[in-house]
Every structure is written in C-alpha cells, then in structure tokens.
Amino acid sequence: MAAVILIFSVGMVLYIYAGYPLAAAVLARVRARKVRQADLAPTVSILIAAYNEEEVIAATVLNKLSLDYPGARLEVIVVSDGSNDGTDAAVKAIADPRLRLLRQYPRAGKTAALNAAVQLARGEILVFSDANSLFRPDALGKLVRNFADPQVGYVTGKMVYVDARGTIAGDGCGAYMRYENWLRRQESAFGSVIGVDGGIDAVRRALYRPMRPDQLPDFVLPLAVVDQGYRVVYEPEALLHEASLENPRDEYRMRVRVSLRALWALKDMRHLLAPWRDPVFAWQLWSHKVLRYLSFLFLGGAFLANAALWNAGAPYRLLFSVQILAYAGAALFHCVRGAGQSRPLRFLYYFLLVNAAAAHAFGKFLLGRKQVLWTPRKG
C-alpha cells in the first residue's frame, strides 16, 4: 500500500507542476483560438481600492492619469477603504477632473470597495489596479485592444515584480510569476486563463457582477465572466511593475489569505468544475487550481510513504534522500537568509512556502473561516 501511495503522490505532483502545463502547451498549438485585436479607445474607468496607502497612492494615480490613452476617455476612481492616514489628502491634492475619490466607511475590504466604485464608473471597460501598481505607458491600450474580439470578456496583463535588492520572497516570487505567466500564455491560446493578477486587469462593464465582501475578485470575477460565455485572455504586452514583498513572513501571510479566499471561490463557483458543462475548462480549473491548492497533500503523502519504504530497496532510499535534501535545503535557506544566494534553493524555498501557505489556508477553510480585511503588503 505504501508503494501505491508513493507512486500516486509523486505522479500527482509531477502532473500538477509539469504534466498539466505541458498538456496546455500542446493544446495551445493544436486547438489555437486567436484573439482578434484592433486599436480601440473605449471609455475606461480605472478602479483603485486603497487602505492607508499615503506613501504610494499619489505616484499610482499620476501614473494612471499619464497613460498613453485619450485623456477624455479615461477616468480614475480611488476608493479609500476607511483609511486613517494621509491617503485621502494625497488623492485630493491631485487636481485633475478625471479623478474621483470615494470614501468607504467603515472599512469593508477591497471587494466591497470595487463594488462601490463600479456604481460610479462611467467607462465601457473597467480596469483594476492595486494601490502600488505602476503601468507601462502603453499598457492600457494593449489591454483594451483585445476587446475587439466579441468573445473576450476579461483581459489580464503581465505583472513584473521589481526587487532591486534581491530579497528572498522577491526572487522566488519573480520565478513563480514567470512560470505562471508562461502557463497563462498557453491557456489563453486555446481557451481561458485560470486565475489572474488583479493588479492589471480589464473587464467589460456589462459583465461585471457584484461580489460578496469575502469573495476574491481576482478569481471570482473571471470565473463569472467565463460562466457568462466569454473568454478570459492574457495580454503579455500590458506590463505592470509592482514591488515584491521583502519579508518571507509577509509573503506567507499574503499567500495564506489568497489561498483561503480562492478555496471559498472554488466552493462558490463549483458548478464550473462539472465536466459536462465545459469539459476543457473544467479540466483546467481542476488541474490549475483545485489540485494545485491540494498539492501539499501529495507532497506529504510522498514523504510519509517513502519513509515507510526505507528498507524496501535502494531506489526508495535514494528518493527519500532527495526529499530530505530538498526540505533541508529550504530550511537552510530560511535560517541562513541567502545560503550562498543559491537560485535553486530560493525557488525551492518559495515553492515550499506556497504549499505550506496552502495547507494553512485549507485548515482554515475546513474550519469555516473567511478573511475580508487585511493590511496591504502584510497579508
């Protein structure tokens, strides 16, 4: 039985992180669905939810107002979610008729803030930005050109983490995003992207559906767009620069929060997991999200089953030794904070951090816990 568990667990880990991406790459070539693009200039509302962001909000707003896009067709709405610092004053100090400030009080969280902003938005296209996200000048035009295709309902851009000091979380997170962006490119080529960044996304105003405050907009809204019969596509030329988290503890807390909210989103949108509705999308959702969030179970199963098989032969001892070395290397990197600046150890450390956060979130999910409020860049 231990051997069966080991083979199954290792097989699932390989499928989640290599098998599914390779299958997606094959589909991207044999089942390609090109997105019709054209130079468009629809009216656009950029929505920014902010809580105590006085240090970055002015730069973010000015960045949006200076984008290479027809000024008369652009507006920026900032929702201050119960901020008690200088966020409101920083926004008010920017004299531009295209900018509006909405104060949400008491604090109700990002999702509620976006719901409120949409009620004021006049744009045909809604664009979402984080309070510390800086778009490339041409990013907005790159996003909206995809809406020339009537089947496209949601577009997500490419996030590039800026980390001048090469910190642990930043480097690992950057490698993780490169992997995710490659996978999004494959998924977008044959269907819809599973999961988006939230920091540089756009949706047709007509397709926006209000969400509960506890729901994750970066996940629930794209799923709602797919549920309405439209595609969610990836635009790699729409670039966003955002500072990565420097403290692994902050990165861990953020990953726990995102994983927990994603698990609840999967529960809310579980009808999309039914293969008879859309077999390809259901397979994507199971592979990219459900199994990914449960991969900690397969990692744990492989470790325990392999330990039980130590005396079963040299191959089992070799595999177990590899696992021990991998976990020891990640622990060394955590304790030494650099371990020779080894890139493999950084990536391994981040891989295990993400899976530990998923396990933590799964425990909270089983206990029925939800998270609506959090401190930006602290999780």
Buried (B, 14 or more C-beta within 10 A) or exposed (E): EBEEBBEBBBEBBEBBBEBBBEBBBEBBEEEEBEBEBEEBBBBBBBBBBBBBBBEBBBEBBBBBBEBEBEEEBBBBBBBBBBBEBBBBEBBEEBEEEBBBBBBBEEBBBBBBBBBBBBEEBEBBBBBBBBBBBBBBEBBBBBBBBBBBBEEBBBBBBBBBBEBEEEBBBBBBBBBBBEBBBEBBBBBBBBBBBBBBBBBBBBBBBEBBBBBBBBBBBBBBBBBBBBBEEBBBBBBBEBBBBBBBBBBBEBBBBBBBBBBBBBBBBBEBBEEBBEEEEBEEBBBBBBBBBBBBBBBBBBBEBBBBBBBBBEEEEEEBBEBBEEBEEBBEBBEBBBEEEEBEEBEEBBBBBBBBBBBBBBBBBBEBBEEEEBBBBBEBBEB
